[in-house]
Amino acid sequence: MEIKTKIIDEIRKIYDPELPVNIYELGLIYDIKVKGRKAEIKMTLTTPNCPVAESLPKEVKNGAMQVEGIDAVDLQLVWDPPWTKDMMSDAAKLELNL
């Protein structure tokens, strides 16, 4: 299995504390690149004032570090483009009745 796919599998284990949907399906992960043994991840939050702004990026970083073959994670928290409900997967929209 490709390392990027394994990282996505780990990120899918992380749920937004206020919604019954994982953060990958919510569309909070904008980009994942693997360069050698390093993962570069760009993510956002539903709002800049999100109550888990401190802990959620750490969970993503720790999850990616669980993947065999990854020795370092460069995680960037970005706000552009701003997150909207349109970024959610169809599965997430269905789960939330949107």
N, C-alpha and C positions, 0 to 999 in steps of 0.2 A: 504494500500500500504506500502511496506517495506521502511524503512527510507533510505536505500542506494539508492533505486530506486528514491525516492523523491529528494535526493541530485543530482543524475545524471540528473534528469529533470531540476533542477535549473542550473546546469553547462551547459546544452544544450542551455540555453538562452544566453550564452556568446560566442561572435564571435571574431575570429581573425580579427583585424582591416584591414588587407591587403587581406584577403580571405573571400569569401562569405560562409564560413562553420563554424559551431560551434566548439569549441575547443575539445569537447568530441569526435566528429566524426573525427577530425584531428588526434586523438591519443595522445593528449598532457596529458591526465590523465592516469597515469600508474596504480594507485591503490587507492581504497577507502575502508576503514574499519570503521565500527561503533562499538564502545565499550561503552556500556551504553549510555550516552548522549554526547559522544565525537566522532567526526569524524576525522579520520586520512587520509589525502589525500597526495599522491605523484604525482607530476606533473612535466612536463618539458616545455621547450619552443622550438620553431623551431630552434633557434640559441641562444648561450649565449649573443650575442649582440642585441637581439630582442628589438625593440624600446619600447615595452610594458612590459619589464622585471620587472619594478616597479609596474605597475598597474594591470596586468593580474592576478598574484597570489592573490592580494587583492580582486579582483572581484570574484574569485573562493571561497575564504574564506567567503566573505560576502554572496555569493549565498548559500553556505552550511549552514550558520547561519540562513537563512530564513526558514529552514526546522523545522517544529514543532518537538520537541524532541531532538534537538541538542542545547547544551549550550556552546560547545567549539569546535574549529577546530584547529587541528595541521596540518599545511600545510608544506610539505617539497618540495623544488624546487631541483630536481635532474637532473644530466646530464648523468647518466649511467643507461641504455643504451642510447646512443645519438639518438635523434629523426631522423627518416627517413620517406620518403613518404610511405614506406611499412606499417607504423603503422596506416595509415588512413583507415577508414572504406570504404567498397565498395561504399556506398552512397556519401562519401566525394570525392572519386576518380571520380565518375560519374559527380558530380557537377563541378569539376575542369577539366573535360575532360582528365583525366589521364588513 
